[in-house]
Amino acid sequence: MPTSPSPSSSAPSLWRDRDFRRLWAGQTVSQLGEHTGLMVLPLIAVLTLDADAGQLGALRAVGQAPVLLLSLLAGAWVDRWRTRTVMVVADAGRALALGGAAVACLFGGPGLPTLCALAFAVGALSVFFDVAYQASLVRLVDRTLLVPGNSALEGSRSAAQIGGPALGGALVSALSAAAGAASGAGFFALSFLSIRRMRRDEPVPGRARRAAPVGRRIREGVRFVAGDASLRTVGLASAAFQFFLAATMTCYLLFLPRALHLSGAAVGLALAATGPGALLGSLLAARLPRRFGHGPVLVTAAAVGDGALLCVPALHGPSGVTVPALLAVNFVFGTFGQLVNVTVMAVRQAVTPDGLQGRVAATITFAGMGLAPLGSLLGGLLAQEWGLRTGLLVAASGMLLSPVLMGLSPLARLGRSL
């Protein structure tokens, strides 16, 4: 097995790679456009259509549906095409969608069906882009550079999750809905221009043979994940985490205003602390796995990050006490959660053949997100039947199933080299 170079030797060689810099820049502004759009489209519905809660919920659900409907298909397609092609097409399509929303706003605003169609289109193309950029990194850099490469890409994604919604909301509030939609379209256009400039000849393993039916290619990805002990554990741990996280967040978003009597601004401030934590987690992921081993870092980070949320049900008292405590909890959760995300991605990419990268990424995404809607329903049921504090405690405790599953598997024994 090759020995991973030290951070001091790997980072410079990574950033001297012109195509990696173009991928990173394109992915950064693409993520910013995606998260700006996630805020702008619902705001258009509220401000121009006076949408009620049910209509707004339907719009958000339509935008999220492609993750469940298209993830496996996206994996099969990405493994048959150059990732650069997939990303630039996705960027162009999303730029047109949000550009169309901006134009419609100038002429009275789009109707709800049109907004739903645009939200679905942006969500669907984002699924393809996200699978493609993860597979692209493996085809672009040496496998010894996967951890710092993922750290850079996931750090950008975390920053976009913080800045995108804030920027979209500020533009809509200060200027207009059209300006907010146009900004998202502009970010996708910049990503298109950056990624289009990537020049390296990209091998596409799946194109060397006659294309198998899509269904067979999807099954190949699922079978590979199910047959590899480490990947199987990643899928199961991700499913457990996302299920109980959805339940936890349902209780959490009720607990803060109703049990702790926090204002909307205070709730937003508390949630925002996960963003800076995620940025720190991305930096730590470039160093800690190569120092302490990938397996120990995964299990420890998951236990600390998920366990931090157990502190929330114990909070009482005025906002002057609870808000700082919530900031600390969410910062810890964001830090160690992102450390897990980046490390898992590096492990997954290292053990997966190039020709299966897209399908394996999509299979694990599907496994992780597939149970989230059921988790949200469970959270509502727990809060209703057992009360907010008890329901939150039970849901947050369930999240610890994820590090337990990893700790009992071969994943926990992965060393410093992959």
N, C-alpha and C positions, 0 to 999 in steps of 0.2 A: 504494500500500500504506500502511496506517495506521502511524504511528510509535508504538512501544510507549512508554508512559509510564515514567518513572523509578520505581525501587522505592519511593521516598518518597511518590510521588503515587498509586501503584496499590495498595499494601498497605492504607492506611486505607480507601479506597473499597471494597475487598474485604471487610474485616472489619466495616464498617458495614452490610453486606448481611445482614439478619436471616435470610433463607432459607439463605444460604451458611453462616452460623454453625450453623444447625440441621442442615444436611447434614454439615458437618464433625464436629459433636458426635456425630451418629448413626453416621457412618462410623467414627469413632474407637472407640466402645464396641462396635460390631458387629465390627470387626476384633479387638478384645480378646476378645470372646466366641468368635469363630472359632478363634483361636489357643489359647485356653484349652481349647476342646473338642478340638482336635487332640492335646493332651496327656492330657486326662482320659479319653477313651474307651479308648485303649490301656492306661492305668493300671487302669481297671476290669477289662479283660480279664486283666491280669497278676495283680491283687490278689484279684479275686473268682472268677476262672475258672481261675487257675493256667495261663494260656495259654503254649504253648511258642513257640519262635522262628518256626516255620512258620505257626502260627495268628496270631501277632502281625503277621507280614509280610502275610498275607492280609487282615487287618483294615485295615492301612494302605493296601494296594493298592485295596481297595474304596472307601475314603474319597477316594483320589486319582483314581479312574477317571472321575468326572464331568467333570473338566477336558478329557479327550479325547473323551468321549462326547457332551457337551452344550454345549461352548463355542459351536460354530457355530449350534446351535439357539437358544441363549440370545441371541445377537446378533440373529437374525431376530425373536425375540419382543420384545426390548427396543425395537427400532426401530418396533414397532407399538403400544406401550403407553406410558403415562406412567411415567417412571422411578420417581417417588414410589410409585406403586402396586406396581411390581415389588419395590422395596426393602422396603416394609412387609409385603408378603406373605411375602417371604423371611425377614424377621426373625421374623414370627409363627410360621412353620413351624419354624425352627431353635429358637426358644424352646420350642415344644411337644416337639420331638425330645429336647433335652437335659433338659427337665423330666420327660419320660417316663423317661429313663435314671436321673434322680435318684430318682424314685418306685420304680422297679424295684430300685434298690440298697437301698432300705429294706426290701424284702421278699425278700431273698436274692440279688439281683443278676440282671441279664438274661443269657440264654444267648448264645453266640457268634453264632448266626444273627441274633438280635435286635440285638446290637451292630453287626453288619455292616450291617443295614438302617438303623439310626440313623446310622452313619457315612456311608453313601451318601446318605441324605436331607440331612444337614448339608452334605456336599460339593456335592451338586447345587444346593441353594438358595444356597450361597455363590458358585457360578459365576454364577448369575443376579444376585445382589446386586452382585458385583464388576463385571460388565459394565454394570449399570445405574448405579452411582455414577459411573463414568467418563463415560458418556453424559450423565448428569444435569448435570455441571459445565458442559458446553458449552451446554446449554439454559438454564442458570441465570445465567451471568456473561458479560460482554463478552469477546470473544476476546483482547483485550489483557491480560486478567487470568488467562489460562489457566496461565501459568508459576507465578505465586505461588499460584494456587488448587491446582494439582497438587502444588506443594511442600508446602503444608499437609496435603493429603490423604495424600500418600505418606509424609510425616514421621510421621503418625499410624499408618500401616500398619507402618512400621519399628519404632515404639515398641511396638506390639502384638505384633510378632514377638519382641521381647525379653521384654516383661512377661507376655504371655499364658501361654506354657508354664511360666514360673517360678511364676506365680500358681496355675495349675492344679495343678502338682506339689506346691506348698506346701500348698494346701488339702486335697488328697487325703492327703498325708503327715501333716499336723497334725490334721485333723478326720476326714474320711471321703470315700469316693468319691462319696457322695450330695451332700456339700457342694460338691465340685468341679464336678459336673454342674449343680447348682443355680446356681452362680455364673455359668457360661456362659449358662444360660437367662436369668438376670437381666440380663446385658449385652445380650442380644438384645432383651429387653423394653424396656430403656432406649432402645436404638436405634430401636425401633418408635415409641415415644412422641415422640422428637425429630423423626424424619423425617416422621411423621404431621402435625406442626405446620407443615410447609412450606406456604405459602399462595399462592405465585406461580402464576398460570395458565401451565401448561407446554404449549407447542406440541408437537404430535407429527406431524412431517412425513409419516410413512408412513400416517397414518390418513385423509389427505385423499382418498385414492383407494381403490378396491376392493382388498381384500387379495389379493395374489398368493399362489400356493402357497408353502409354507415352503421347499421345495427350490429354487424359483426365487429367493426372497429370499436364501437362503444363497449361491447362485451369483453373485448381483449383488454381494454383499460380497467374495467371492473374486476376481471379475473386476476390481472396483475396485482392490483391493490389487495385483493382478498388473499392472494397467495404469498405475499411478502409480509413477514411478521411485523416489521417496523412500520410499513405503510398501512397495514391492517389496523395496527394500534393507533396510528395517527388519525385514521378515519373514525374509529370508534371513540377516541378521546375527543375529537372535534365535534362529533355528534352529541356526546354527553355535555360538552361545554356549551355549545350553542343552544341546546334544548333548555338547560337550566339557566343560562344567561338570559334567554328570552323570558322565562318565568320570573327571574330575579328583577329584570328591568320593568316588567309590568307592575310588580309590587313596589319597586323602588320609586317609580314616577308617581305613584299614588301616596307612598309613605312620606316623601319629602314635604309636599304641600299640606297634607291632611293630618299627619301625625306630628311632624316637626313644625308645621305652620310656617313654612318658608315661602317667600314671594317667588314669582316667576323668574325675576332677575337672579335671585339667590340660587334657584335650582339650575339655571343656565350656567352660572359661575361654577357651581360644584361639578357639573358634568364636563365643563371645559378643561378641568385639570387633567383629564385623561390624555389630552393632546400633548402637552409638554412632557408628560410621563412617557408617552409613546416615542417621542423623539429621543429621549434618553435611552429607552430600551433598544432602539435601533443602533445607537452608538455602542452600547454594552454588548450587543450581539456580534459585533465585529471582533471582539476580544475574548470574552469569557469562555465560549465553547472551545477555543483553541488552547485555553489555559487549564480549564478544569474538566473538559470532556463534554461532548454534546449531550449525552444522556443525563448526567448529573445536573447540568444546567437546565435542561428541559423540565425534569421532575421538580427540582427545587423552585424554579421560577413559577411554574404552574401552581404549586402549592402555596407559595407566598402571595402571588397575585390574586388567586381565587379566594384564598383565606382572608385577605384583607377586607373583602365585602362582608364578612361575618361581623365586623365591627359596627356596621351601619344600624342593625336592629337594636343595638345597645345604646344608641344615642338618645339623650333627653336634654331638655333645657332650652335656653334662648338661642336665637340665631348667632349671637356673638360667640357662642361656644360650638354649636353644631356645624356652622359653615366652615370654619378652619379645619375641624375634624374631617368633614366630608372632602375638603380639598386634599388633605393628606391621604385619605383612603383612595380617592380616585387617581391621585398621582401615582401611588404605589401600584394600583391595579393597571394603569396604563403602561407603566414602566415594565413590569414583569410580564404582562400580557403580550406586549410587543416583542420582548426578548424571546418568548415562546414562539410567536409567529415567524420571526425571521429565522430562528434556529430550525424549526420544523420545515420551513421552505428549503433551507440548505440541505437538510437530510433527505427530503423527498427528491430533490433534483439530483443529488449525488447517487442515489440507489436506483434511479429510473433510467432505462435506456433512452437515448435521444429520440427514437421513433415513437416513444410513448409519453413524452413529457406533457403534451397538451392534454391527452386523455386522463393521465393520472391526476394532474392538477384539477381538471374538471370533475373527476370522480370524487375527490376528497372535498371539493367545494360543495358538490351536490349532497354528499353524506353529511357534511357539517351543517348546511343551511336547511336541509329537508325537514328537520324536526322543529325548526324554530317557530313556525306558526302554532304547532301543538303546545310548545313550551309557553307561548304567550297566553294561550287559553288556560293552561294549568296555573299560571301565575294569577290570573283573574279569579279562578276558582278557589285557590288557596287564600287569597286576600278576602274573598267574600265569605268563605266558610270558617276560617280560622282567625281572621283579623289581619290587619296590615303587618304588625310587628312579627307575629308568629309565622305568617305566610312568607314574609321576606327572609326570615331565619331559615325556614325549611328549604326554600328555593336556593338561597346562597350556599347552604350546606351541600346541596346536590351538585354544585359546581366542582366540589372536591373529588367527585368521581373521576374527573379527567386526569389529574395527576396520579390517582390510585391506579388507573388502567395503564398509564405509562410506566409507573414504578414496578408493576408486576410483569412487564414485557421485556423482550430483548432490547427495546428502544432505550431503556434506562442504562444499559451497559455500553452504549456507543462512546468511543473515546474521542481524543482530540483530532484524529484524522478520520476522514470519511472515505 
